[in-house]
């Protein structure tokens, strides 16, 4: 039978070894959303710590509370609340439970951040882009050898909850759900250069292109020769000197054109896919929408 003294020594030695190899616990300030590693932040907010800090510097002057009364949220907290909603697309009370805030605070915060982003949209969204035209054309040409392209245009449907009012039926699209039809133009790097997000889901893509004041103003610049390039669109658009569409019944000599056209225009579809994969709120907007946003 082992001696009690030796057993106590062995137990004490094992305890010392466990303490030596135990990883030190790090206590983070839960009121600071950036006090976590990047993988934690990206999983919940779709941005790294540096990306969130950049957004805070950009949006801070527009959303910062003037005082700290009533335990006002910091800029970092407000940005992270909005990003969690954009990333998850969950109900407001679910976002509030995750951020330990009430639903009304979540609603006000998301609205403030959205308005701040909308006010800065024309700084980042500019047609045909912030790069030189020759560089934009070169990037498109590398895809499939299609020359002189400065943008790909298409529309996507963003599902919304049924709006109240007399025009509710206008938002029912051809797939029988309520949506808004959003038109975008992007470059070969999937960078958006034009957005029109104000039309009901029942409106056809070509009508959005024709009726948009911003697009019409750009068309006049195309015709005047200020922008020497073409846009690529699908068969839903009418073929024009500045907007090329595929042949409906291609002959053998036209199949190569259609193939290069499809591969090049696919960048706008990739852009839609990237946006909806990163921000799940675009699968269905659960809030009331203001259909008056257009930037170019």
KAQUI-V822508 format. One record per helix or strand of 2 or more residues. SS is the DSSP state (h for helix, s for strand). FROM is the first residue (numbers start at 1). LEN is the number of residues. If there is no record, write none. Layout:
# KAQUI-V822508
ss,from,len
SS,FROM,LEN
SS,FROM,LEN
This chain:
# KAQUI-V822508
ss,from,len
h,4,18
h,38,8
h,49,15
h,69,3
h,75,14
h,92,8
h,103,17
h,121,4
h,133,12
s,149,12
h,168,4
s,178,9
s,192,9
h,205,7
h,213,12
s,230,3
s,243,2
h,252,27
h,280,4
s,293,3
